[in-house]
Amino acid sequence: MGTYLRTWREAVTPEQAGLPAGTRRRTPGLRRAELATLAGISVEYLTRLEQGRDRNPSAQVLGALADALGLSLRDRMVLRRLVKEADGGDPLVCGAAPPLSRTPRATVRAVLDHLEPAPAVVLNWIGDVLAHTTGYARLFGPVGVLDAEHPNLLRHLFTDVRARDAFPDWDREADNLVAQLRHDVPLRDPYAAELAEELMVTAGAEFADRFADLATAPRRVGGQRVEHPEAGPLRLLHETLALPDDGQRIVVHLPADEATAAALDRLNGRHPGALRAVGRAG
């Protein structure tokens, strides 16, 4: 882990990090003091990390270093894996918690069938996509939400570059999903902790700052704007139906105006009127 950090520090030029080049530089890349300042940590601590004398940096520190070095998502994942290997495990996974729900009940799937052609999805408490309608796949599939083997809304929003284009109100979406992770999970849940630790590294300050903010409460209802690559700009309303015994929720998206209703009908290959506008998005 220390070698990896030092190699990257020496590979990043001052110009790439937004610093003046200066003169009389005896080493390639960034000085330790420069990287430490950019990451908001002490030079002494960075030295201990690079020398292998500290093998358990927090996820926040790793995210800050990755931000300062401009690491790609793949390189951030490598850094995270190296820290786990050095520490011998995951420091954030703690205590016993109820099993994370991965499969919706048959009756919940039947509810989804009755919601067609509306875009609807079943999520567990950390935002994993467990089941969805075909209307949901046609709406969010083209922007990458369902591309992963085990899709997760938070992971997509913070690590897929397409999410920035798909959601014009990206900051608002990010605030809400992180607030849900913060407030809706079981106490000391290891699955939420593991996802949070991953995103602190892969997404850096964008996620870590939101996760540290306890004041933001999740929204159960509200509006959402989507820039769809085929249907164009859409305005949606969403309603959340909680399934507390299962640790799951159903989120239903409905058109907020007639233009969106018509666009969703076209995506679903249906005649106009299959989905009706229900109000104005906030």
Backbone bond lengths (Angstrom), bond angles and torsions (degrees), N, CA, C in turn:
res aa  C-N    CA-C-N  psi(-1)  N-CA   C-N-CA  omega(-1)  CA-C   N-CA-C  phi
1 M - - - 1.458 - - 1.531 110.46 -
2 G 1.349 115.92 -44.84 1.456 119.50 179.11 1.516 112.37 -62.97
3 T 1.328 116.05 -40.98 1.464 120.36 178.27 1.524 110.73 -63.74
4 Y 1.316 116.49 -39.42 1.465 121.35 179.97 1.524 110.14 -62.54
5 L 1.324 116.97 -46.73 1.465 120.52 178.68 1.527 111.47 -62.06
6 R 1.321 116.21 -45.59 1.466 119.61 -178.10 1.530 111.17 -64.60
7 T 1.336 116.32 -40.13 1.467 120.15 178.76 1.517 110.81 -61.18
8 W 1.321 117.20 -43.43 1.458 120.00 179.10 1.522 111.54 -68.49
9 R 1.334 117.38 -39.12 1.474 119.72 179.36 1.525 109.97 -60.69
10 E 1.312 116.86 -39.56 1.459 120.46 -178.28 1.530 112.33 -76.95
11 A 1.353 116.80 -16.46 1.461 120.41 -178.80 1.525 112.88 -90.89
12 V 1.329 117.50 -19.03 1.460 121.33 -177.72 1.526 109.42 -91.69
13 T 1.316 116.81 124.94 1.455 120.57 179.57 1.523 110.57 -81.24
14 P 1.334 117.37 156.71 1.467 119.27 175.88 1.523 112.76 -55.64
15 E 1.344 116.28 -38.71 1.462 119.61 179.64 1.523 111.11 -61.74
16 Q 1.330 117.48 -41.91 1.461 120.96 179.27 1.525 111.71 -63.67
17 A 1.321 116.25 -29.71 1.467 120.37 179.96 1.526 112.40 -90.17
18 G 1.343 116.82 3.07 1.459 119.73 179.74 1.511 114.40 80.94
19 L 1.340 116.56 22.20 1.462 121.37 -179.36 1.525 110.32 -111.78
20 P 1.332 118.09 154.16 1.469 119.58 174.37 1.526 110.25 -66.80
21 A 1.330 115.59 146.48 1.459 120.25 -176.27 1.518 112.31 -66.47
22 G 1.331 117.80 -39.53 1.453 120.72 -179.13 1.513 112.25 70.86
23 T 1.301 115.79 -171.21 1.473 121.37 -178.73 1.525 109.28 -132.29
24 R 1.314 114.48 168.53 1.468 122.78 173.81 1.532 111.21 54.65
25 R 1.313 116.96 47.18 1.461 121.08 176.68 1.520 108.26 -87.11
26 R 1.327 116.72 120.12 1.457 121.54 -176.58 1.533 112.64 -85.49
27 T 1.340 117.39 -17.94 1.457 120.89 -179.09 1.519 109.56 -125.55
28 P 1.344 116.68 150.38 1.467 118.83 177.36 1.527 110.74 -70.13
29 G 1.302 115.41 157.47 1.456 119.62 174.34 1.502 114.22 72.90
30 L 1.329 115.86 -148.93 1.455 121.58 -176.84 1.524 111.29 -89.33
31 R 1.328 115.72 146.21 1.459 119.79 169.30 1.529 109.06 -74.44
32 R 1.327 115.45 156.81 1.464 118.81 177.83 1.530 111.22 -57.49
33 A 1.310 116.21 -40.92 1.468 119.49 -178.23 1.526 110.87 -63.33
34 E 1.328 116.37 -36.43 1.468 119.60 179.69 1.523 111.33 -67.25
35 L 1.338 116.49 -46.71 1.457 119.37 179.79 1.528 110.85 -65.01
36 A 1.325 116.09 -40.90 1.460 119.48 179.57 1.527 111.04 -60.81
37 T 1.312 116.74 -41.50 1.464 120.52 179.02 1.516 110.78 -64.91
38 L 1.325 116.94 -44.66 1.462 120.57 179.86 1.525 112.02 -62.48
39 A 1.327 116.38 -35.34 1.465 120.86 -177.42 1.518 112.91 -89.11
40 G 1.333 117.52 -10.04 1.458 120.34 179.18 1.522 113.79 75.48
41 I 1.334 117.00 31.39 1.463 120.52 176.56 1.523 108.29 -126.05
42 S 1.330 116.97 171.37 1.456 120.30 -179.19 1.527 110.97 -81.71
43 V 1.319 115.77 155.49 1.463 120.55 176.37 1.522 109.95 -63.01
44 E 1.332 116.27 -38.71 1.464 120.33 -179.51 1.528 111.09 -61.03
45 Y 1.334 116.39 -41.17 1.462 119.52 -179.39 1.524 110.82 -68.50
46 L 1.334 116.99 -42.42 1.456 119.88 177.19 1.524 110.53 -60.61
47 T 1.322 116.95 -39.56 1.464 120.61 178.25 1.519 110.93 -61.14
48 R 1.342 117.06 -43.08 1.466 120.29 179.18 1.523 110.87 -63.16
49 L 1.343 116.89 -38.70 1.456 120.03 178.82 1.527 110.92 -64.59
50 E 1.329 116.81 -46.97 1.461 120.18 -177.47 1.523 112.23 -67.27
51 Q 1.323 116.80 -29.62 1.465 120.52 -179.47 1.525 112.85 -89.37
52 G 1.316 116.69 -0.42 1.454 120.01 178.21 1.510 114.37 77.56
53 R 1.341 118.20 13.49 1.463 120.75 179.65 1.523 112.08 -85.76
54 D 1.328 117.25 -12.24 1.465 122.52 172.76 1.523 106.87 -131.83
55 R 1.324 116.72 116.00 1.466 120.91 -173.92 1.528 112.63 -112.67
56 N 1.318 116.73 11.19 1.460 118.43 -176.25 1.522 111.48 -133.45
57 P 1.337 118.16 58.38 1.472 119.25 176.24 1.520 110.32 -68.17
58 S 1.319 116.19 151.43 1.461 120.10 178.20 1.523 110.13 -69.89
59 A 1.342 115.38 160.73 1.460 119.73 176.81 1.520 110.89 -61.38
60 Q 1.347 116.82 -34.56 1.469 119.66 179.00 1.523 111.35 -63.22
61 V 1.332 116.45 -41.29 1.472 120.26 179.14 1.520 110.19 -65.70
62 L 1.340 116.75 -43.55 1.463 119.30 178.63 1.523 111.13 -61.38
63 G 1.332 116.81 -42.20 1.457 119.97 178.79 1.517 111.88 -63.09
64 A 1.339 116.43 -40.46 1.465 120.36 179.46 1.530 110.84 -65.70
65 L 1.330 117.41 -41.68 1.468 120.37 177.51 1.527 110.75 -65.11
66 A 1.333 116.68 -41.47 1.463 119.66 178.86 1.517 111.23 -64.03
67 D 1.340 117.35 -39.46 1.461 120.90 176.10 1.521 110.74 -61.51
68 A 1.334 115.82 -47.07 1.464 120.44 -176.95 1.528 111.87 -63.92
69 L 1.326 116.88 -34.74 1.464 121.15 -179.40 1.525 112.62 -86.55
70 G 1.336 116.73 -7.85 1.463 119.98 -179.06 1.515 113.22 66.73
71 L 1.319 117.54 36.72 1.463 120.83 -176.86 1.527 111.16 -69.18
72 S 1.314 115.41 144.64 1.459 121.38 174.22 1.525 109.25 -73.96
73 L 1.322 116.03 168.37 1.459 119.90 178.14 1.527 110.65 -58.15
74 R 1.317 117.48 -43.04 1.467 120.36 -179.15 1.527 110.89 -62.70
75 D 1.339 117.50 -42.06 1.460 120.33 -179.32 1.528 111.27 -69.42
76 R 1.332 117.08 -32.64 1.469 120.16 175.90 1.531 110.52 -65.17
77 M 1.339 116.56 -39.10 1.451 119.72 178.80 1.528 110.93 -66.36
78 V 1.334 117.17 -36.90 1.459 120.67 176.35 1.521 110.02 -63.34
79 L 1.336 117.21 -44.71 1.454 121.35 179.39 1.520 110.54 -60.64
80 R 1.319 116.78 -44.41 1.470 120.48 179.07 1.521 111.37 -61.25
81 R 1.356 117.04 -42.35 1.454 120.09 -179.91 1.527 111.44 -65.01
82 L 1.335 117.05 -38.69 1.455 120.57 179.79 1.527 111.00 -64.53
83 V 1.330 116.82 -38.60 1.460 119.82 178.83 1.519 110.40 -67.16
84 K 1.321 117.73 -41.18 1.467 120.84 177.85 1.527 110.58 -61.14
85 E 1.327 116.05 -43.02 1.456 119.41 -179.51 1.530 111.20 -66.17
86 A 1.331 116.58 -38.94 1.463 120.36 -179.61 1.521 111.52 -66.87
87 D 1.334 116.18 -34.50 1.460 120.72 -176.23 1.527 112.05 -88.68
88 G 1.322 117.14 -14.22 1.445 119.71 179.36 1.503 115.13 81.11
89 G 1.342 118.51 15.94 1.457 120.81 -179.92 1.497 111.28 163.15
90 D 1.308 115.80 -168.70 1.458 122.42 -178.82 1.519 109.16 -105.51
91 P 1.349 119.17 108.25 1.456 121.02 -175.99 1.513 113.97 -66.49
92 L 1.322 118.93 -16.82 1.459 119.51 -176.65 1.524 112.97 -93.63
93 V 1.332 118.00 -14.82 1.458 119.48 178.82 1.519 107.76 -79.69
94 C 1.314 117.63 121.37 1.457 120.49 -171.54 1.522 110.36 -144.60
95 G 1.323 114.43 148.15 1.446 120.69 168.18 1.520 114.54 63.49
96 A 1.308 115.58 172.52 1.454 121.51 177.37 1.510 110.18 -90.92
97 A 1.315 116.57 145.23 1.458 121.67 179.40 1.519 107.48 -145.46
98 P 1.317 117.53 159.29 1.466 118.67 177.23 1.527 110.26 -62.22
99 P 1.337 117.50 149.67 1.471 120.14 -179.65 1.527 110.94 -57.08
100 L 1.321 115.61 140.15 1.456 120.08 179.09 1.521 109.57 -72.21
101 S 1.318 116.49 127.66 1.460 120.63 -177.88 1.522 109.97 -69.96
102 R 1.317 115.83 130.21 1.463 121.40 -178.61 1.527 112.59 -121.65
103 T 1.346 117.50 -15.91 1.458 120.85 -175.54 1.518 109.96 -133.52
104 P 1.320 118.04 125.22 1.464 119.63 176.38 1.523 111.22 -74.77
105 R 1.335 115.55 151.49 1.461 120.04 176.96 1.526 110.56 -65.58
106 A 1.329 114.61 160.00 1.462 120.13 -179.23 1.522 111.43 -59.81
107 T 1.335 116.59 -36.66 1.465 119.09 179.97 1.531 111.38 -68.10
108 V 1.337 116.62 -32.64 1.468 119.99 177.27 1.531 109.58 -67.79
109 R 1.320 116.62 -40.79 1.467 119.62 176.07 1.529 111.21 -63.23
110 A 1.326 116.09 -35.25 1.466 119.34 178.02 1.519 110.72 -65.74
111 V 1.337 116.18 -36.72 1.467 119.86 176.07 1.527 109.91 -61.00
112 L 1.335 117.09 -43.12 1.466 120.75 177.89 1.528 110.60 -58.66
113 D 1.323 116.53 -43.16 1.463 119.63 179.98 1.529 111.14 -58.46
114 H 1.329 116.13 -38.05 1.459 120.00 -179.12 1.535 112.08 -75.44
115 L 1.336 116.77 -17.26 1.462 120.14 179.98 1.532 112.86 -84.89
116 E 1.340 117.80 -12.16 1.471 119.45 177.47 1.530 109.66 -57.07
117 P 1.345 118.51 144.05 1.462 128.08 3.97 1.536 113.95 -91.91
118 A 1.344 116.89 15.94 1.464 118.67 -178.55 1.531 110.44 -64.93
119 P 1.325 118.83 142.44 1.467 121.03 173.28 1.536 109.07 -69.29
120 A 1.312 117.24 115.53 1.460 122.10 -179.92 1.520 108.99 -141.91
121 V 1.342 115.87 147.59 1.462 120.97 -174.97 1.514 109.37 -143.18
122 V 1.332 116.00 146.97 1.459 122.27 172.68 1.526 107.76 -103.58
123 L 1.338 115.78 126.12 1.462 122.20 -178.21 1.526 109.41 -122.01
124 N 1.340 116.79 150.95 1.459 118.72 168.89 1.526 109.13 -95.55
125 W 1.338 117.11 -173.46 1.467 118.19 -168.66 1.522 114.27 -71.78
126 I 1.326 118.97 -12.86 1.465 118.71 176.04 1.526 112.17 -105.25
127 G 1.342 117.12 9.44 1.460 119.77 175.25 1.506 115.36 89.99
128 D 1.337 118.93 12.41 1.468 120.49 173.30 1.524 109.74 -68.48
129 V 1.327 116.26 137.95 1.464 121.66 176.29 1.525 108.13 -83.63
130 L 1.340 117.46 114.91 1.456 122.41 -176.37 1.520 112.56 -97.77
131 A 1.311 117.16 -33.94 1.466 122.40 179.21 1.522 107.52 -163.72
132 H 1.326 116.62 158.98 1.459 119.61 -178.35 1.517 109.83 -159.48
133 T 1.313 115.15 161.39 1.461 120.37 175.05 1.526 109.66 -80.54
134 T 1.331 115.79 164.59 1.463 118.47 174.53 1.524 110.21 -66.52
135 G 1.349 116.39 -29.60 1.456 119.50 175.59 1.513 112.09 -62.16
136 Y 1.337 117.16 -37.09 1.465 121.21 176.92 1.532 110.20 -66.79
137 A 1.329 116.68 -42.44 1.465 120.45 -179.91 1.526 111.01 -62.04
138 R 1.330 117.48 -39.63 1.462 120.19 -179.87 1.527 111.43 -71.04
139 L 1.334 116.04 -29.70 1.461 119.23 -179.99 1.520 111.69 -79.53
140 F 1.331 117.69 -49.69 1.460 120.35 -171.29 1.527 113.84 -105.68
141 G 1.329 118.46 -12.43 1.454 119.61 176.84 1.517 113.67 -60.03
142 P 1.350 119.10 -46.48 1.462 119.90 -177.80 1.529 115.34 -64.05
143 V 1.348 118.33 -16.29 1.475 119.53 178.39 1.526 110.86 -99.56
144 G 1.348 117.71 7.68 1.458 120.72 171.25 1.505 116.79 95.84
145 V 1.328 118.86 1.62 1.462 120.28 -175.78 1.524 111.73 -60.34
146 L 1.333 117.58 -34.00 1.462 121.45 -173.88 1.522 113.48 -104.06
147 D 1.316 117.84 12.10 1.464 120.04 -174.23 1.524 113.62 -68.89
148 A 1.326 118.22 -34.83 1.457 121.37 -175.26 1.526 111.16 -70.62
149 E 1.319 116.41 157.37 1.463 120.63 177.24 1.526 110.63 -60.97
150 H 1.334 115.60 -38.98 1.461 121.32 175.57 1.534 107.14 -124.82
151 P 1.320 118.33 86.41 1.466 120.92 -173.32 1.527 112.28 -61.97
152 N 1.330 115.11 143.65 1.464 122.06 177.75 1.524 107.78 -141.23
153 L 1.328 117.15 129.48 1.464 120.29 -174.72 1.514 112.10 -63.85
154 L 1.322 118.38 -42.34 1.466 120.88 -179.31 1.522 111.33 -64.63
155 R 1.322 115.49 -45.80 1.469 118.79 -178.80 1.530 110.60 -62.22
156 H 1.323 117.03 -39.97 1.463 119.77 178.45 1.519 110.68 -65.14
157 L 1.325 117.19 -47.65 1.465 120.48 -175.13 1.522 111.90 -61.03
158 F 1.336 116.79 -39.77 1.463 120.01 -173.18 1.521 114.22 -92.50
159 T 1.334 118.99 -17.43 1.466 118.67 -174.48 1.522 114.59 -122.79
160 D 1.326 118.62 -9.70 1.465 121.15 178.82 1.530 108.69 -99.88
161 V 1.322 116.99 119.68 1.459 120.63 -175.21 1.529 111.64 -62.40
162 R 1.327 117.35 -23.62 1.462 120.08 -179.84 1.524 112.55 -67.42
163 A 1.335 116.70 -22.67 1.463 119.97 -177.78 1.525 111.78 -63.88
164 R 1.311 117.45 -32.30 1.477 120.65 -179.65 1.526 110.69 -64.40
165 D 1.319 116.36 -38.00 1.467 119.84 178.70 1.523 111.41 -78.56
166 A 1.328 116.75 -34.30 1.462 120.29 -175.33 1.526 112.64 -72.14
167 F 1.339 116.81 -31.75 1.458 120.69 -176.24 1.531 109.62 -118.82
168 P 1.337 117.65 96.85 1.473 120.16 -179.28 1.524 112.83 -57.97
169 D 1.332 116.91 -30.03 1.467 120.93 176.94 1.527 109.40 -98.21
170 W 1.321 115.85 52.61 1.463 120.71 -173.52 1.516 111.78 -57.25
171 D 1.318 117.92 -43.39 1.470 120.53 -178.39 1.522 111.25 -60.27
172 R 1.302 116.01 -41.62 1.461 120.07 178.99 1.528 110.82 -65.50
173 E 1.334 117.26 -41.88 1.455 120.99 177.40 1.524 110.55 -61.78
174 A 1.335 116.06 -43.21 1.457 120.29 -179.45 1.525 111.22 -64.76
175 D 1.326 116.94 -43.80 1.465 120.28 177.77 1.519 110.79 -55.65
176 N 1.320 116.39 -45.15 1.451 120.27 -174.51 1.530 112.60 -70.34
177 L 1.334 117.79 -44.56 1.455 119.67 -178.85 1.527 111.79 -65.95
178 V 1.325 116.95 -38.47 1.465 119.08 178.00 1.526 110.27 -68.82
179 A 1.322 117.43 -38.55 1.471 120.47 177.37 1.531 110.10 -61.46
180 Q 1.333 117.67 -37.92 1.457 120.15 176.86 1.522 110.92 -63.87
181 L 1.331 116.44 -42.41 1.461 119.74 178.68 1.523 110.58 -64.02
182 R 1.326 115.89 -36.60 1.459 121.41 -177.24 1.528 112.38 -72.54
183 H 1.330 116.76 -38.79 1.458 120.70 -168.13 1.523 114.74 -107.16
184 D 1.318 118.74 -19.88 1.466 120.40 -170.72 1.518 114.68 -103.28
185 V 1.327 118.45 -1.03 1.460 119.93 -175.04 1.528 110.34 -95.16
186 P 1.346 117.27 157.50 1.463 119.84 175.11 1.530 111.39 -59.74
187 L 1.332 116.37 150.94 1.460 121.79 -178.31 1.529 110.44 -58.25
188 R 1.332 116.03 133.28 1.473 123.31 178.18 1.522 111.66 54.24
189 D 1.326 116.11 41.81 1.460 120.57 -177.83 1.525 110.77 -74.64
190 P 1.336 119.12 124.25 1.469 120.30 -177.22 1.521 113.63 -69.86
191 Y 1.338 117.56 -29.33 1.462 120.44 -177.93 1.532 110.23 -70.08
192 A 1.341 116.11 -43.35 1.464 119.60 176.67 1.516 110.52 -65.47
193 A 1.335 116.71 -38.78 1.464 120.20 179.51 1.522 111.01 -63.89
194 E 1.332 116.25 -40.37 1.461 119.65 -179.94 1.524 111.02 -66.33
195 L 1.342 117.35 -42.56 1.460 120.21 178.25 1.522 110.61 -64.98
196 A 1.336 116.72 -41.84 1.468 120.02 179.27 1.525 110.84 -62.43
197 E 1.329 116.55 -42.91 1.464 119.79 179.42 1.527 111.13 -62.83
198 E 1.333 116.01 -40.52 1.467 120.40 177.96 1.522 111.05 -61.24
199 L 1.342 116.95 -46.86 1.465 120.51 -175.36 1.517 112.47 -73.66
200 M 1.336 117.68 -27.48 1.456 118.95 174.82 1.520 110.93 -61.92
201 V 1.330 115.79 -31.16 1.467 120.17 178.18 1.524 110.79 -84.69
202 T 1.334 116.92 -49.16 1.458 119.61 -172.80 1.527 112.66 -75.66
203 A 1.329 117.45 -31.70 1.469 120.66 -179.14 1.515 112.72 -105.75
204 G 1.323 118.61 -15.28 1.450 121.67 176.11 1.513 113.35 67.86
205 A 1.340 115.21 -142.54 1.457 121.33 -173.17 1.522 113.10 -62.73
206 E 1.328 117.71 -28.52 1.465 120.30 179.32 1.532 110.38 -55.10
207 F 1.324 115.78 -40.49 1.462 119.75 178.42 1.521 111.84 -88.99
208 A 1.327 117.55 -45.99 1.466 121.03 -172.69 1.520 112.25 -59.43
209 D 1.328 117.99 -41.48 1.464 120.60 -179.60 1.526 111.21 -64.31
210 R 1.313 116.23 -39.25 1.472 119.64 178.71 1.531 110.84 -69.63
211 F 1.319 117.07 -38.70 1.453 120.48 -177.81 1.528 110.89 -67.36
212 A 1.324 116.71 -28.59 1.469 120.58 179.30 1.522 112.60 -79.64
213 D 1.336 116.90 -12.82 1.464 121.33 -177.20 1.519 109.76 -88.85
214 L 1.330 116.62 107.24 1.461 121.36 -178.84 1.521 112.76 -85.88
215 A 1.326 117.40 -7.52 1.463 120.11 -173.01 1.532 113.08 -82.06
216 T 1.331 117.64 -23.43 1.460 120.44 -176.66 1.520 110.46 -79.80
217 A 1.326 117.09 124.13 1.462 122.09 179.35 1.522 109.83 -99.66
218 P 1.331 118.01 145.29 1.468 120.02 179.60 1.516 111.99 -70.41
219 R 1.337 115.81 150.46 1.455 121.83 177.10 1.526 109.24 -96.23
220 R 1.322 116.93 128.85 1.461 121.59 179.29 1.529 111.76 -86.30
221 V 1.303 116.39 -31.21 1.461 121.47 177.40 1.520 107.46 -131.51
222 G 1.324 116.88 164.74 1.455 119.00 177.43 1.500 112.42 151.94
223 G 1.324 114.89 -171.44 1.449 121.06 -176.78 1.514 112.07 -106.99
224 Q 1.317 114.69 162.20 1.459 121.53 -179.13 1.522 109.05 -151.43
225 R 1.328 115.80 136.68 1.470 120.59 174.29 1.518 108.98 -106.31
226 V 1.320 115.42 137.20 1.460 121.68 179.05 1.517 108.80 -130.91
227 E 1.323 116.55 132.57 1.464 122.35 172.20 1.523 107.23 -98.81
228 H 1.319 115.58 99.56 1.460 120.16 -174.97 1.526 110.21 -89.34
229 P 1.338 118.17 134.76 1.470 119.89 -177.07 1.529 114.00 -64.74
230 E 1.326 118.50 -20.10 1.460 121.27 179.79 1.526 112.28 -109.40
231 A 1.331 116.41 -39.22 1.469 120.21 -174.01 1.519 113.27 -95.47
232 G 1.341 118.27 -10.12 1.454 120.61 -179.39 1.522 112.35 81.91
233 P 1.335 117.27 -159.33 1.472 120.59 -176.98 1.528 111.67 -69.97
234 L 1.338 115.25 132.80 1.458 121.75 -179.46 1.524 109.60 -126.81
235 R 1.330 114.79 146.49 1.466 120.67 174.61 1.531 107.64 -120.44
236 L 1.335 114.95 121.34 1.453 120.65 -173.27 1.522 111.31 -122.31
237 L 1.315 115.42 154.72 1.452 123.08 166.40 1.521 107.70 -113.77
238 H 1.327 117.43 147.42 1.454 118.18 176.73 1.524 110.47 -129.57
239 E 1.312 114.26 148.74 1.456 123.05 178.20 1.521 107.77 -128.66
240 T 1.333 116.51 135.88 1.460 121.23 -178.55 1.527 110.31 -108.06
241 L 1.323 116.32 128.86 1.460 123.12 177.76 1.525 107.81 -112.55
242 A 1.329 117.07 112.35 1.461 121.35 -174.67 1.523 111.52 -80.21
243 L 1.333 115.21 142.53 1.468 123.42 173.48 1.528 107.01 -123.44
244 P 1.330 117.76 73.40 1.467 121.05 -169.58 1.523 114.70 -61.38
245 D 1.325 118.50 -33.36 1.461 120.10 -179.42 1.527 112.07 -67.18
246 D 1.323 116.40 -23.52 1.466 121.02 -179.14 1.523 112.91 -101.75
247 G 1.333 117.48 -6.85 1.456 119.14 -173.74 1.511 111.92 65.71
248 Q 1.332 116.48 33.13 1.462 121.68 -176.81 1.522 110.01 -131.15
249 R 1.329 115.22 169.59 1.462 121.55 175.01 1.523 108.69 -148.99
250 I 1.319 115.06 149.23 1.462 120.99 173.41 1.520 107.27 -105.10
251 V 1.305 116.69 127.82 1.464 121.64 176.49 1.530 107.42 -112.72
252 V 1.325 116.00 123.70 1.464 122.42 -178.55 1.516 108.78 -111.95
253 H 1.319 116.63 129.59 1.465 122.47 178.21 1.528 108.60 -106.01
254 L 1.325 115.97 132.71 1.460 121.30 -179.98 1.519 109.75 -131.38
255 P 1.334 117.49 150.83 1.471 119.75 -179.18 1.526 111.42 -67.07
256 A 1.328 115.53 137.60 1.460 120.84 179.64 1.517 112.36 -93.35
257 D 1.327 117.91 -10.93 1.460 120.36 177.79 1.530 108.92 -149.91
258 E 1.330 115.12 169.43 1.464 119.76 -174.77 1.522 112.46 -66.56
259 A 1.336 116.73 -34.32 1.469 119.19 179.39 1.521 110.96 -63.54
260 T 1.342 116.38 -40.65 1.463 119.98 178.34 1.524 110.76 -68.29
261 A 1.343 117.00 -39.97 1.465 120.64 177.82 1.524 110.63 -58.29
262 A 1.322 116.72 -44.76 1.460 120.59 -179.93 1.533 111.18 -66.14
263 A 1.341 116.27 -38.86 1.463 119.89 -180.00 1.528 111.06 -65.91
264 L 1.333 117.96 -40.46 1.457 120.82 178.31 1.528 110.97 -67.15
265 D 1.339 116.53 -37.33 1.464 119.37 175.40 1.526 110.71 -59.71
266 R 1.325 116.41 -41.84 1.474 119.56 179.78 1.534 110.64 -65.27
267 L 1.335 116.96 -40.78 1.466 120.07 178.49 1.526 110.87 -61.23
268 N 1.332 116.37 -38.07 1.455 121.05 -177.47 1.522 112.79 -85.07
269 G 1.338 117.00 -2.58 1.455 119.98 -179.55 1.508 113.47 68.13
270 R 1.333 116.44 32.26 1.459 120.83 -177.76 1.526 110.53 -113.42
271 H 1.306 114.93 164.08 1.455 119.84 176.87 1.529 109.43 -73.66
272 P 1.331 117.73 151.05 1.462 120.06 178.69 1.507 112.05 -53.28
273 G 1.332 115.25 139.78 1.454 119.96 177.20 1.515 113.81 107.00
274 A 1.348 118.25 -9.91 1.463 119.61 178.59 1.530 110.34 -63.27
275 L 1.335 115.96 -36.69 1.464 120.66 175.20 1.525 107.50 -119.05
276 R 1.310 116.06 129.43 1.464 120.52 -178.59 1.523 110.09 -108.38
277 A 1.320 114.75 143.31 1.454 120.24 176.78 1.524 109.31 -63.18
278 V 1.341 116.37 139.33 1.469 119.80 -176.57 1.515 113.05 -115.05
279 G 1.321 119.10 -3.87 1.458 119.69 179.61 1.495 110.13 162.98
280 R 1.315 114.54 -165.86 1.465 121.05 -179.72 1.523 109.49 -108.28
281 A 1.342 116.66 135.54 1.441 120.37 178.71 1.520 110.44 -71.13
282 G 1.329 115.36 145.13 1.455 119.86 179.22 1.506 112.01 -88.40
